[in-house]
Amino acid sequence: MIRRVLDIFYDVCGYLAAAFMVGIALAIVAQIIGRLRGVTLDATEAAGLCLAASTFFGLAHTFRRGGHVRINLLVDRLPEAWRRKVEIFNCLLGTVVVSFLAWHVAGLALQSYQFNDVSPGLLAMPFWIPQAGAALGVTALAVAFIDELFWLISGGQPRYAPADEIELDRPVA
């Protein structure tokens, strides 16, 4: 049950990332159309908001799909027993670092909300809005790391490595 909920959660994060990418395109198109009609429309901040949200929401989804860059030069050459320990250590380290980041980004968003910080542009957008998107996205990545850490500890193989990785030592048929 929890596995299904988490998988849906990661997929929703991916869809949100895609939706915010569409938001970037819409902001740019709106700015272009505004200029063609002689209307000043500053969509830079809206596009920046969408960029931040898209980037951070995409992290968890990409991690679970094995899309992040992995450098396996050392790990792939270790014996299986050591490889497993290194994978667990890497996930533990990632969990600690990303959870620390999530905590502080969420704190920054809360602080921006409390002090009513706004951007200096024409939109005067409250800073907590893009920061909240970043905080939610990094928190989703922390959840993905914790999920993977428990999976590895319970005996599973890493799910964040893409299945179609090609070893450099083996000739491709």
Buried (B, 14 or more C-beta within 10 A) or exposed (E): EEEEEBEEBBBBBBEBBBEBBEBBEBBBEBBEEBEEEEEEBEBBBBBBBBBBBBBBBBBBBBBBBBBEEBEEEEBBEBEEEEBBEEBBEBBBEBBEEBBEBBBEBBEBBBEBBEEEBBBEEEBEBBBBBBBBBBBBBBBBBBBBBBBBBEBBEEEEEBBBBEEEEEEEEEEEE
